[in-house]
Amino acid sequence: MYDLADLGVFEPAPLLMVASDRISTYDAVHPTPMPDKGKVLTGLSVFWFKKTAEIVANHMISATDGVPEEARGRALVVRRLTMLPVECVVRGHITGSGWKDYQASGAVSGIALPAGLRESERLPEPIFTPSTKAEQGHDEAIDFDRAAELIGDRALMERVREVSIALYSFAAEHASARGVILADTKFEFGLDDHGELVLGDEVLTPDSSRYWPADGFQVGRGQPSFDKQYVRDWATASGWDKKPPAPAIPEGVVAGTRARYVEAYELIAGEPFQAWLQRTSAPQGAAPQRTRPQEAAPPGTGPQNTGPQGTA
């Protein structure tokens, strides 16, 4: 996150949100970058911000105006928000940590589910399963009542739940028409200066969502996905003890992972990934930015957005 106050492009001064090519598994960042990952996340976020603007306002201002040339395609100029201290997870299928919780208790985040569900099965209706935003370590799944306590406004939390489920349902329908299953996703919201609820961070990307190819989907097992699971599987089989420092990723795994991210963009957005790169590239002969943005204050020190976290 960078502060754009010195650029004088917008008022009030916004932030520059840059998605890097870094990739992590088991809470450790690998030294090997994933080419174009940040651009895929940013391009898909822009796609969904535009698609869902009638459901809820979002923080996007521009993917080009005010974006330094070296960050084009992977950065957005966004509004400053006071972020809510919860992760807003919506699940349409039973998988991941939700599947583990269901096996142990028959419920997820305090929501009782029908008996006899199998792994990856579609739920009767999407469920809202919030979690904490951990400063260190893993986020913790919580129930709705605890989320309302953290927010300090139960009516606002009810609004957040309503909007989260509406966003998921809209996106799942669109993805289904493109041959993709949106199993679950994570949203982050904030409040603007007027107290309006605003969708922030990245949205409905392979890093914040589980996208499965509909072709070959089979209940009763885990599914291949358009995300970093390919890297996670390699890391698990590599013999690494899952403690920092994380090992370098082989070229073949990098290529395979990048291909999955790009495929996710093209299926969901319905256009070649190159089209996004061309739309956001700096015009030939464009004058450079007059000043470099300053890095924003760390999370928790002011009304700004926090970085993306994956779903569980």
C-alpha positions in Angstrom: 0.0 0.0 0.0 1.3 3.5 -0.9 0.1 6.9 -0.1 -0.6 9.0 -3.2 -1.0 12.3 -1.4 2.1 13.8 -3.1 0.8 13.1 -6.6 -2.1 15.6 -6.3 -4.1 13.5 -8.8 -7.2 13.0 -6.7 -8.9 14.6 -3.7 -9.1 13.4 -1.0 -5.7 11.6 -1.4 -6.2 7.9 -2.2 -3.9 4.9 -1.8 -2.1 2.8 -4.4 -2.7 -0.9 -3.9 -0.1 -3.1 -5.6 -0.4 -6.8 -6.0 3.0 -8.5 -6.1 4.1 -11.8 -7.7 5.1 -13.2 -4.4 3.6 -16.5 -3.4 3.4 -18.3 -0.1 2.5 -21.7 1.3 2.1 -22.6 4.9 2.6 -19.0 5.9 6.1 -18.8 4.4 6.9 -16.7 1.3 8.9 -18.6 -1.4 11.9 -16.8 -3.0 10.6 -17.6 -6.5 8.1 -15.0 -7.9 5.1 -16.2 -9.9 5.1 -14.3 -13.2 2.0 -12.2 -13.8 0.3 -13.4 -10.7 -0.2 -9.8 -9.4 -1.6 -8.8 -12.8 -4.1 -11.6 -12.8 -5.3 -10.7 -9.3 -5.6 -7.0 -10.2 -7.3 -7.7 -13.6 -9.9 -10.0 -12.0 -10.5 -7.6 -9.2 -11.3 -4.8 -11.7 -13.6 -7.2 -13.6 -15.6 -8.0 -10.5 -15.6 -4.5 -9.1 -17.3 -3.3 -12.3 -19.7 -6.3 -12.4 -20.8 -5.9 -8.7 -21.0 -2.1 -8.4 -24.8 -2.2 -8.3 -24.7 -4.6 -5.3 -22.3 -2.6 -3.2 -20.0 0.3 -3.6 -16.2 -0.5 -3.9 -13.0 1.3 -3.3 -11.6 1.3 -6.9 -10.9 4.6 -8.5 -8.7 3.8 -11.5 -6.4 1.1 -12.9 -4.5 3.7 -15.0 -4.8 7.3 -13.8 -2.3 7.9 -11.0 -0.7 4.4 -11.4 3.1 4.6 -11.9 4.3 3.1 -15.2 6.2 0.3 -13.5 3.1 -0.8 -11.6 0.6 -0.7 -14.5 -1.5 -3.9 -14.7 -0.8 -4.9 -11.1 -2.0 -1.8 -9.2 -5.1 0.2 -8.5 -5.7 3.6 -7.2 -8.3 3.1 -4.4 -10.2 5.1 -1.8 -9.1 5.1 1.8 -11.3 3.1 4.1 -11.6 2.2 7.7 -11.5 -1.6 7.4 -13.8 -3.8 9.4 -11.8 -6.3 11.6 -13.3 -9.4 10.1 -12.8 -11.6 7.1 -16.2 -12.2 5.4 -16.1 -15.8 4.0 -19.0 -17.2 2.1 -19.2 -20.9 1.3 -21.3 -22.5 -1.4 -19.6 -25.9 -1.2 -18.3 -27.8 1.8 -14.5 -28.0 1.5 -11.3 -26.8 3.2 -11.4 -26.0 6.9 -15.2 -25.9 6.6 -15.2 -29.6 5.7 -12.9 -30.4 8.7 -15.2 -28.5 11.0 -18.3 -30.3 9.6 -16.7 -33.7 10.0 -16.0 -32.9 13.7 -19.2 -31.2 14.7 -21.8 -31.2 11.9 -21.6 -27.4 11.8 -19.4 -24.6 10.3 -19.0 -21.4 12.3 -21.9 -22.3 14.5 -24.2 -23.0 11.5 -25.7 -26.5 11.7 -25.6 -28.3 8.3 -27.6 -31.4 7.0 -26.2 -34.7 8.0 -24.5 -36.9 5.4 -22.8 -34.2 3.3 -19.8 -35.4 1.3 -16.6 -33.4 0.6 -17.0 -30.7 -2.0 -20.8 -31.1 -2.1 -22.9 -28.1 -2.8 -24.6 -26.7 0.2 -28.4 -26.2 0.2 -27.7 -22.4 0.3 -24.6 -20.3 0.7 -23.5 -19.8 4.3 -21.7 -16.8 5.9 -18.7 -18.0 8.0 -16.6 -15.0 9.2 -13.2 -15.2 10.7 -10.8 -12.9 12.6 -8.0 -10.9 10.9 -5.0 -12.3 12.7 -2.0 -9.9 13.0 0.2 -13.0 13.3 -0.5 -16.7 12.5 -3.8 -18.0 11.2 -7.2 -16.3 11.1 -9.7 -17.9 13.5 -13.2 -19.0 12.4 -15.9 -17.3 14.5 -19.6 -17.3 14.5 -21.9 -14.4 13.6 -22.4 -13.2 17.2 -18.7 -12.9 17.7 -18.2 -11.1 14.5 -20.9 -8.6 15.5 -19.1 -8.1 18.8 -15.8 -7.3 17.0 -17.6 -4.8 14.7 -19.5 -3.3 17.5 -22.6 -2.8 15.4 -24.9 -5.8 14.9 -27.1 -4.1 12.3 -23.9 -3.3 10.3 -22.8 -6.9 10.6 -26.2 -8.1 9.3 -25.8 -5.8 6.3 -22.3 -7.2 5.7 -23.6 -10.8 5.8 -26.4 -9.9 3.4 -24.1 -8.2 0.9 -21.5 -10.9 1.1 -24.0 -13.6 0.2 -25.4 -11.5 -2.6 -21.9 -10.9 -4.0 -21.1 -14.7 -3.8 -24.4 -15.7 -5.4 -24.0 -13.2 -8.3 -20.4 -14.3 -8.9 -21.2 -18.1 -8.6 -23.9 -17.7 -11.3 -21.5 -15.9 -13.6 -18.7 -18.4 -13.0 -21.1 -21.3 -13.6 -22.0 -20.0 -17.0 -18.3 -19.9 -17.8 -17.7 -23.5 -16.8 -16.2 -22.7 -13.4 -17.5 -23.5 -9.9 -17.0 -20.8 -7.2 -16.7 -23.0 -4.1 -16.1 -20.3 -1.6 -14.6 -16.8 -1.3 -13.5 -14.1 1.1 -14.5 -10.4 1.1 -13.2 -7.5 3.0 -15.2 -4.4 3.7 -14.6 -1.0 5.1 -16.4 2.3 5.8 -15.7 5.5 4.0 -15.7 9.0 5.5 -19.6 9.0 5.3 -20.0 5.7 7.1 -21.0 3.9 3.8 -20.2 0.2 3.5 -17.6 -0.3 0.8 -16.0 -3.4 -0.7 -12.2 -3.2 -0.5 -9.0 -5.2 -1.0 -9.0 -7.7 -3.9 -12.2 -9.5 -4.8 -13.1 -12.9 -6.2 -9.6 -13.7 -7.3 -7.9 -17.2 -7.2 -6.1 -16.0 -4.1 -9.2 -15.1 -2.2 -11.5 -17.8 -3.6 -11.7 -21.4 -4.6 -12.4 -21.8 -8.3 -12.9 -25.3 -9.6 -13.3 -26.4 -13.2 -16.9 -27.7 -13.6 -15.7 -30.3 -16.1 -14.7 -33.3 -14.0 -16.2 -32.1 -10.8 -17.0 -35.0 -8.5 -18.5 -35.0 -5.0 -16.7 -37.0 -2.4 -13.1 -35.8 -3.0 -11.0 -32.7 -3.2 -11.1 -30.8 -6.5 -8.4 -29.4 -8.8 -8.4 -25.6 -8.5 -7.3 -22.4 -10.3 -5.1 -21.2 -7.5 -1.8 -21.9 -5.7 -2.9 -25.5 -4.7 -0.5 -26.7 -7.4 2.4 -25.0 -5.5 1.1 -26.3 -2.2 0.9 -29.8 -3.4 4.5 -29.6 -4.7 5.7 -28.1 -1.3 4.0 -30.9 0.6 5.7 -33.6 -1.5 9.1 -31.8 -1.5 10.2 -32.9 1.9 10.2 -29.3 3.2 9.4 -29.1 6.9 7.0 -26.2 6.2 9.1 -23.8 8.3 10.7 -20.6 7.0 12.7 -20.1 4.9 10.5 -21.6 2.1 12.4 -23.3 -0.7 12.7 -22.1 -4.3 10.0 -23.3 -6.7 11.1 -25.4 -9.7 10.5 -23.9 -13.2 8.0 -26.5 -14.1 5.8 -25.8 -11.1 6.1 -22.1 -11.7 5.0 -22.5 -15.3 2.1 -24.8 -14.3 0.9 -22.4 -11.6 1.1 -19.3 -13.9 -0.9 -21.2 -16.5 -3.7 -21.9 -14.0 -3.9 -18.3 -12.9 -4.1 -17.0 -16.5 -6.7 -19.7 -17.4 -8.8 -18.5 -14.5 -8.7 -14.9 -15.8 -9.6 -15.9 -19.3 -12.4 -18.2 -18.3 -14.0 -15.8 -15.9 -13.4 -12.5 -17.7 -14.2 -14.0 -21.1 -11.2 -12.4 -22.9 -7.5 -13.1 -23.4 -5.3 -12.1 -20.5 -3.3 -10.0 -23.0 -6.3 -7.7 -23.4 -6.0 -6.7 -19.8 -2.3 -6.0 -20.2 -2.9 -3.9 -23.3 -5.6 -1.8 -21.6 -3.4 -0.9 -18.7 -0.1 -0.5 -20.4 1.4 3.0 -20.3 0.9 5.0 -23.6 3.9 5.4 -25.8 5.8 8.6 -24.9 3.9 9.1 -21.7 5.5 11.4 -19.2 6.8 9.7 -16.1 5.2 10.3 -12.7 6.5 13.5 -11.2 7.0 12.0 -7.8 7.1 8.5 -6.3 4.3 7.5 -3.9 5.3 7.1 -0.2 4.7 3.8 1.5 1.5 4.0 3.6 1.5 3.5 7.4 1.3 -0.1 8.6 -2.1 -1.8 9.0 -3.9 -0.7 12.1 -2.3 2.8 12.3 -4.9 4.6 10.2 -7.9 4.3 7.9 -6.4 2.2 5.2 -7.0 -1.1 3.5 -5.2 -4.3 4.5 -3.6 -6.9 2.3 -5.4 -9.9 0.9 -5.7 -13.2 2.8 -6.7 -16.5 1.3 -9.8 -18.5 2.1 -9.6 -21.4 4.5 
